[in-house]
């Protein structure tokens, strides 16, 4: 604004003056903010980007326990360890160390103003534009569908293991988004059954 002389400082009084109508009319603030946000996110460490991408797909608000479990299962079963370059730990302590590292990375995101605490064991994104910008880092198409299919499969297992109904809806949402990656007929049948179950639960709550 100063460079474009939309805000001017008086040489005599030292006071700043501006024309708000002219600023609104001539400055595309939303686009500028979006561009700055995109650059800020792309400058994040890769490991933190990976964690936030999963979190963004879990929702505007997300529980640490759910995020940690999904990431742990990704490491254990898919070989996609966001901490691959960190020091190795013993098998007995890997889950606790993993949880502590997730929490440390989340605190970094808090310090950067991307997320904030929302209760004792959950976080939320500071703005829906932040969540959307992080989601958009995963390219639309096969890459995003593959990610969503994996997330949905892990959430489905959590739902079957007795987690609350919210996990059931998250699983259905992610599997529906990644439906094209479900190439086995049995998987598609299970998705239909999952959608029916989620619909029945939603109707029972109406």
N, C-alpha and C positions, 0 to 999 in steps of 0.2 A: 504493500500500500504506500509506503514511504517512497520507494523507488519510482513508482508510477505517479507520485505527487498527489495521491488521493488523501494522504494525511500530510499536513504541512505544519512545521514548527516556526512560530514567529521569532524572528531574530531580535526583536525588541523586548517582547514580554516573556518569551520562552514557552508560551502556551501552544498546545496542539489544537489545530482546527481540522475539520473534515466535513464532507458532504455525504451523509449516509445514503441518501437516495441515489447519488451518483455511484457510490461504491456498490450498492446492490444491483444497479442497472448494468454496470460495466465489468463487474468482477464475478466470475463463476466460482464462487467459494466452494460449492459442493464438489466440483471436479478437482479443485486444488487439494482439498482435504483428502479425497479418495486417492489421489496420486501420492500424496505424502504418506498416507497410511500403507499403501502398497509397497512403497520403498522401505518403510520401517519394518514391515513384516519380512520382506525378502532379505533384509540385513540380519535377521535373527539367526542364531546357530541352527544348523540343520536338525539337530536332535530336538531342540525346542519347537521348531516348525512341525516336526513329525507328531509330537505330542499334541500341539494345539490343533492340528488338522483333524486328529481323531476326536478331540474334545468338541470341535466345531460341528462335527457330524452327530455328536450325542445330544446337541441342543444348545440353546442360549444359556441355560443353566445346566450344570453337570456335576455329578457326584464324584468325589475323588476315588472312592472304592470301586465304582463302575469303570472309570477311566483306567485305573491301575490294573484291574483284572483283565480288561480287554487288551491292554498293552502287554501284560504278562503273557497272556495266551498267544498273542501275536509272536512274541519272542520264542515261546516254547514250541509252538506248532508250525509257525510259518517262517521262522528264521529271519525275521525282520526286526533286529534288535536296534532300537534307537540309541542304545548305549554301547554299541559294538566296539568303540575305541576306548572305553573305560577299562580300568583295572579289573581283572577277573576276580570273582568271588567264589567261595565254596558253595556247593550245591545246597547245603543245609541253610545257609543264610541268604540265598539269592533273592527270595521273595521279599524279605525285610529290606535288604539293600535296594532292591528295585523300587519299593514303595518310597523309601527315603529320597531316592534320586528323582522320582516323579515329583514329590512334594517340593524339592529344591528347585526344579525347573519351573514349576508353577509359581513359586515365589518370585523367580526372575521375571516371569510374565506379569506378575502383580506390580513389581517395581517399574516395569516399562509402561504401565498404564493400559495393558491390554485386557486383563481380567481383574476381578476383585472377589473377595470372600462373600459368600452368600449363605451364611449359616456355618455351623461347626465343621461340616465335612463336605462342603460343596463350594463351587465357584460359579460366577457368571461372567460373561463378556461385558466389557464396559459399555459397549454399544452394539446394536445389531449390525452396523456397518463393519465393525471389527470381525465379528463372527463370519459374516458373508465374505469378507476379503480373504480370510484364512481358508474358508471352504473353497473359494475360487482358485486357490493355489494348486488344488488337485484338478488336473485338466478334465473337462467334460468329455465323456466317451468311455472307452474301454478301461482306462486307468481308474477313473472315479467309480465306475460300476464294479470293477474288481475289488476295490477298497471297500465299497459298501456291502458287497456280497460277503466279504470276510468279516467285517464288523457285525453284519446281521447274523451270520452263523454263530459267532461267539456270543452275541447277546441272546440268541435263541437257546444256546446251551445254559446260559445263566438263568433264563426264564424257567427252563425245565428243572433247574437245580433248586428252585424255590425262591428266587428273587421276586420282588414285588411286581405288580401288574404293569408298572411304568416300563419295566424292561421288556415286557411282552410287546408293548406298542412300539418301543424303539426297534426291537428286532424286526417286527413286521414292516416298519417304515424303511429301514435300511435294506432289507431283502427285496422289497418291492422296487426300490431304486436300482438295486443291482441285479434285477431279475434276469437280464440277458446273459449273465454269467452262470446261471443255474442251468447247465446243459443236460444234466441227468434227469429223466422223467420223474424219478422218485423225489428229487429235490423240489420240483415244481408242484407235485402233489402235496408235499409237506407245506409249501408256501400257501397254497389254497386253504389247507386246513388251519394254518396259522392265522390267515386273514379272517376266516370264519370265527375262530376262537376270539380274536381281538375284537371283532364286531359284536359278538355276543356279550363280551365283558363290557364294552362301551354302552350297549343297549341296557344292560342291567344297572348301569350307573346313571342312566338318563332319568 
